[in-house]
Amino acid sequence: KEFAAGPENQWCVVAASGVLGEPLERIATDTHHLAGRNGKLLLDFSRCLRVCRSGHDWIAAHANEARKRGWLI
């Protein structure tokens, strides 16, 4: 909850980049784990992004592009 509440984590970075269409300010609703979420990675928020649901889906559907943008490790 602390990670999600931080002012820098209120907006979806994927939507803001413009890949979902025009750059948008969308409220972040999901926590995306850049390097997976098994074991200790689940609570390693240094490797997380706050994204909207559409942004999270975009990352899953465009893994290669997401890696180039630093949204997947």
C-alpha atoms as one frame of an Amber mdcrd trajectory, in Angstrom:
protein
   0.000   0.000   0.000   2.871   2.393   0.743   4.371   1.857  -2.716   1.046
   2.493  -4.450   0.346   5.577  -2.326   3.555   7.391  -3.290   2.876  10.496
  -5.382   5.253   9.240  -8.096   3.153   6.055  -8.414  -0.286   7.551  -8.998
  -0.183   7.608 -12.804   0.348   4.868 -15.382   3.748   5.207 -17.057   2.618
   3.087 -20.022  -0.344   5.337 -20.827   1.812   8.435 -20.357   4.297   7.112
 -22.940   1.662   7.148 -25.669   1.774   3.458 -26.635  -1.931   3.058 -25.824
  -2.794   5.829 -28.267  -2.236   9.460 -27.479  -0.384  10.187 -24.219  -2.915
   9.994 -21.421  -2.995  10.515 -17.699  -4.536   7.324 -16.405  -4.707   6.424
 -12.751  -2.447   3.485 -11.929  -4.453   0.547 -10.594  -1.962  -2.334 -10.875
   1.550  -3.047  -9.668   3.653  -4.523 -12.479   6.680  -6.586 -11.420   9.465
  -5.991 -13.939  11.401  -9.138 -13.029   8.595 -11.488 -12.010   7.086 -11.953
  -8.593   8.374 -15.271  -7.284   9.829 -15.457  -3.797  11.571 -12.288  -2.641
  10.704 -10.493  -5.900   7.072 -10.219  -4.788   7.900  -7.442  -2.324  10.891
  -5.927  -4.162   9.244  -2.644  -5.120  12.484  -1.318  -6.590  11.609  -3.536
  -9.565   7.972  -2.496  -9.900   5.934   0.020 -11.868   2.451   1.314 -11.237
   0.313   0.931 -14.347  -3.338   0.958 -15.389  -5.000  -2.316 -16.412  -4.667
  -1.459 -20.132  -0.989  -0.675 -19.631  -0.439  -3.969 -17.835  -2.137  -5.832
 -20.676  -0.012  -3.939 -23.229   3.205  -5.007 -21.482   2.098  -8.662 -21.550
   1.152  -8.470 -25.234   4.284  -6.582 -26.367   7.093  -8.146 -24.333   9.933
  -7.244 -26.725   8.936  -3.576 -26.934   8.322  -3.501 -23.175  11.883  -4.783
 -22.606  13.290  -2.025 -24.847  11.419   0.526 -22.745  12.643  -0.963 -19.463
   9.216  -2.259 -18.416  10.389  -5.895 -18.362  13.707  -7.324 -17.250
